[in-house]
């Protein structure tokens, strides 16, 4: 029997097929819907690119400043017209997404807005600018993407306005709606979306994908620096991004990486019956295992274990991740 795909795998398969629908609905009671959607957007916006160009676009996506990636989210009502637009809150929204401490929940968003007892919602003022934005030529002649967070908070006027855009989308335009319950959206909008549910999906599956991507990015930079010294700057950039994770996710990453290195060594010495790791992304585990030998396996695992210990002692995250990245770069070339 074919194993059921995780949502992340299903979304990657959609990109690989090059048959991306113009409207998608991700639903279910799962706090990782937004993170999963953001990663999906990054894959779309950086597909068919490689090398420095791909890295640059990935960094732009990670800073949530890609000109073809738009967000619609609940905001408090205001008597001032300009404050009824998501554009007015764009800086607060970007900071919210980049935050290493806030979880991406409505309660934390309300705290960020400091809106008191006002209930944020998505009204006409929030969605009106979209028609103009989507009429512009795509920055990289790829997709233009609009992510609706907490789409269930759209009022009827906004829903009907969005419905018209979804019914007559521009070329390579993708609308992504995130909600807990399908029934909270108007049926005519739901009927025009490809729906993907998070029901039964374990959150650690999504986390494993994110940790694997983070590990593979570090490795790619570590290998490339031998050919191009400019990758030293990319390693520092990686360290800063890793340091922005909250402490628990940093510890998850360090434990995940330590075990992954041990698994790679087992594969290297052909102890395949003991190898349980299965990549969930495009990470080439087989190729990586060739670089983990008896000459460096202890050094590699020691560095990750030291970083884990220092993280549990509330050490400076940027210094810990930078030191780890540099030590790994040196050790990986001594196989």
Residue, then its C-alpha position, 0 to 999 in steps of 0.5 A: x500500500x502506498x504510504x500517505x503523503x504529508x502535506x509538505x510532500x503533496x505540495x512539493x509534488x504539485x510544484x514538481x508537476x508544474x501544474x499549480x492551481x490558481x486557488x488552494x485551500x489549506x485547512x485543519x487545526x494545525x499551527x504549522x499551516x502558515x509555515x508550510x504555506x510559506x515554504x511552498x511559496x518559496x519553492x514556487x518562487x525559486x523553482x528553475x533557479x540555481x546557484x547564487x541566484x537561487x540563494x538570493x531569491x530564497x533569502x528574499x523569500x525568507x525575509x518576506x519581501x519578495x515583490x510577487x508574494x502578497x499577504x492578506x491578514x486580519x486587521x482591526x477596523x479604523x475610522x482612518x481609511x489608510x489604516x484599513x489596508x494590510x499595507x499599513x500593517x506590513x512592517x508589523x506583519x513582517x516582524x511577526x513572521x520573523x519573530x523567534x519567540x511568537x508562535x504564529x497564532x491569532x492571539x499573538x498577532x493581536x498582541x502584536x497589534x495592541x488592538x485591545x478588545x477589537x477583533x481583527x477581521x478581513x474587510x473590503x479595505x484589506x482586499x481592494x488593493x489586490x486587483x491593482x497589485x496583481x495587474x502588474x507584471x511579475x517581478x521574475x515572470x513567475x507566479x504572483x502569490x497571495x496568502x490569506x491567513x485566517x481566511x475565516x475572518x473575511x466578511x461577506x463583502x470581502x469574500x465576494x470581492x475575492x471570489x471575482x478575482x479567483x474566478x478570473x485570475x491573471x496568468x500564473x496567479x495563485x491564491x492560498x487560503x488558510x483556515x481551520x474549517x472549510x465551512x467557515x468560507x463561502x461555498x462558492x469560494x471553496x468550490x474553486x479551490x484545490x483543498x488539502x487537509x492537515x487532519x491526521x498530519x503529525x506536526x513533527x513531520x513538518x518540523x522534520x522537513x524544516x530541520x532537514x532543509x536547514x541542515x542541507x543549506x548549511x552543508x551546501x554552503x560548507x561544501x561550496x566554500x572550498x571552491x568559492x571563498x565568498x560562501x563564507x558570507x553565506x555561512x554567516x547569513x545561515x548562522x544568523x537565520x538559525x539563531x533567530x529560531x526559538x530556543x526549542x527549535x534550535x535544540x530540535x535542530x541540533x539533536x536532529x543534526x547529531x542523529x543525522x550525522x550518526x546515520x550517515x556514518x552507519x551508511x558510510x560503513x555499510x551498516x544499512x540495517x541500522x540506517x532508519x533515516x529517509x529524506x523528506x526533501x531533495x537532500x541527497x543523504x547518500x552523497x552526504x554519507x560519503x563525507x562522514x567517516x571514522x576520521x571526522x564523525x566524532x568531531x562532527x557529532x561533538x560540535x553539535x553536542x557542544x552547541x546543544x549544551x551551550x544552547x541549553x545554558x542560554x548561550x548567545x545563539x548567534x555566536x553558537x550557530x556561527x561557531x558551529x557552522x565554521x567548525x562543521x565547514x572545517x570538519x566536513x573536509x577532513x573525511 
